[in-house]
Amino acid sequence: MGKTVLTFGEIMMRLSPKDHLRIEQATEFDVRYGGAEANTALSLAYQGDKAAYVSVVPANRLGECALRSLKAYGVDTTRVVRQGDRLGSYVFEVGASQRGNGCVYDRKYSAINMAKRDVFDWDEILKGVDVFYFSGVTPAVSDEMAAACKDALTACRAKGITTVCDVNYRGKMWSPEKSQATMKELLPLVDICIANDEDAPAGLGMTCVSGSLAHGIEERDTYVEMARQICAEYGCKKVASVVRNISCVERSIWMGMLFDAESGEHWFSPAHDVHVLEGVAAGDAFNAGLVHALINDFDPQDAVNYAIAASILKLTIKGDSNLVTADEIAAVANAADGGTRVAR
């Protein structure tokens, strides 16, 4: 039997104007469901892993639609608490060229935003779980959810469950000061930390990474220093990151980095020049690829190659869900031609 990964966070309704229209131009919206941790769980399940999800969603039809979007692909949602009145939502505006993607949240007073930390019985929820995953979005939802994250991590540490955190800083949800103070409480309980060019400066207050989206690959050695500092300060065992050069919405170069604290070694994936169809949830896909690789005992180089392949494939898929199998990801990770040949 494979290992079970449990993810914890908020799932929302995503509304998107069609055909690259701006929100002000839209007369109809494409409807999907997603959220950082939900996306990660779905991606793991699609790769064939045992994935479960815990959250709070309202006991109404919208809450059921959100959960069905996960259950349809094999995610176990039996741990989800059903209470409250609102499912959070957000409008995602797909950009073009130098007009970046846009996001407007409508998540205040959502079921999970209003929930108290004690709605989660972590002793019960963590039964049968091998890996616990969350991102910085979850503690940003509310002070109660930040406390719930610490409760979960403390329980995981007592039970020997591996913990994974994507810092995933969101400036529309909290300030750098609030993020940094909260992460100082949570990261000492985290085994594997994931942080990128946006997370380190704002989310963690680290100055070794410039935060440049245009020159990340040229500055990739600073990501190794970031990883060393995270491990030294918080005691994390591994740190991973996506390293990017983004020239415009449709074009970017991506590579991955993995650092191991015990050996002091690091590994970079090859760089991939990507034509981007939709640049959302690629970080969640990277994280799912990394977790899949680690729980299936990939060696470090293969793990980071696989994780970045999962990420760049997500850039070719509309919506939040990375609907690619482990074999499809491996084909890109291992292909000398980048996996672009016709499969026939």
Number of C-alpha atoms within 10 A of each C-alpha: 5 10 15 19 29 28 25 26 25 25 26 25 21 21 20 23 20 16 10 14 15 16 20 7 10 14 9 11 14 12 12 17 23 24 22 28 29 32 27 33 32 33 33 31 25 20 22 16 24 21 27 26 28 21 23 25 28 20 16 14 10 18 23 14 14 20 23 15 17 25 17 10 17 20 24 20 17 12 17 17 18 16 17 19 17 21 27 23 21 18 19 21 21 23 19 14 11 10 10 14 17 12 16 13 14 14 19 15 15 21 24 31 23 18 20 15 19 12 13 19 13 16 11 9 16 20 10 12 19 18 20 23 25 24 22 25 24 25 23 22 21 20 15 19 23 21 18 22 22 19 17 24 25 16 16 22 14 9 14 11 19 19 23 26 23 25 24 21 25 17 14 10 17 16 14 18 13 14 24 20 13 20 20 13 13 21 23 15 23 23 20 22 24 25 25 26 21 19 24 25 20 20 26 22 15 16 12 16 22 16 18 15 16 15 16 24 21 11 17 21 15 17 28 25 14 25 29 21 17 24 24 12 12 18 17 24 18 22 27 28 29 27 27 25 20 19 14 16 19 18 16 20 20 22 25 29 28 25 27 20 18 10 8 12 12 20 18 23 23 15 16 16 16 16 16 20 16 20 24 20 24 26 27 28 32 30 32 28 26 28 22 25 20 16 16 13 11 14 10 21 15 19 25 30 28 26 32 33 29 32 26 27 21 28 24 16 19 15 22 26 26 28 20 17 16 19 11 15 23 17 16 20 22 14 12 9 8 13 16 10 8 5 5 3
